[in-house]
């Protein structure tokens, strides 16, 4: 059974369409029942959109650091 930590480790493959069918099923089952995982997914999706918009400049280090910290807190249940 996939937990939030496993989801975070697999999220890139999932969003890129590279996850195998079994992993996709596990991720989607976890997403249906976990608000923290839903938040992580939305955060990743928004980050991807923002990065595409500012791709020529890249993601500023402070934004990347804040994103990683927010995801860490989410996984650890601090939010």
N, C-alpha and C positions, 0 to 999 in steps of 0.2 A: 504494500500500500504506500503510495506516494505521500510524503509530508511536504511542508513549505520549503524546507531546505532542499529536498530533492527537486521540487518544482523550480526553485531558483536556479539550480544547476542545469536544468533541462530547458529553461525558458527560451534561450536563444535558438536552440534547435527547433523548438515548437513554433516560434514566430517565423523562422526562416523556412518552415516547411520541410525540415530535414529529420524530424523525429519519426521513428517507426510507428506503425499503427497501434501497437500495444501501449507505447508511451503516450501517444496522443489521447487514448482512451483514459489512461490513468490521470493525466493532467486535467482533462475536461471533467472527470468525476470529482477530482479535488477542487477544481474551481467552482463547481456547483454548490459546494457545501462550506467553503472557507472564505470568509470576508477578507482576511489578510492576503490570501493568494490572489483574490480578485483585485485588491489594491496594488499588489506587485505587478500584475499583468497590465493594469491601466497605466501605472507609472512607467513601465518599460515601453508600452505603446506610445505614450506621450513623448518620452525621451527620444524614441526613434523618429517621430515626426519632427520634433524640434531640431534634432541633429541634421535631418535632411534639409531643413530650411536654412540652417547656418553651416552647411557642410563645408563650404569653402573656408570658414574660420575655425571649424572644429568646436567641440564642446569645451568651454572654459573649465580649468582645473577645479575651481571652487564649486561649480555646478556638479561636476562628476563626483567630487568628494561628498557634497550634501546628498546626492542621490544614493550613493553607496551607504551612507550613514542612515538615511531614511529606510532603506531596504533592510539593513541590519536590525534596526529597531523593530521593524514590522515582523521580521522572522522571529525575533526574540520575545515578541509579545509586549513590547514597551509602548505600543500605540494602540 
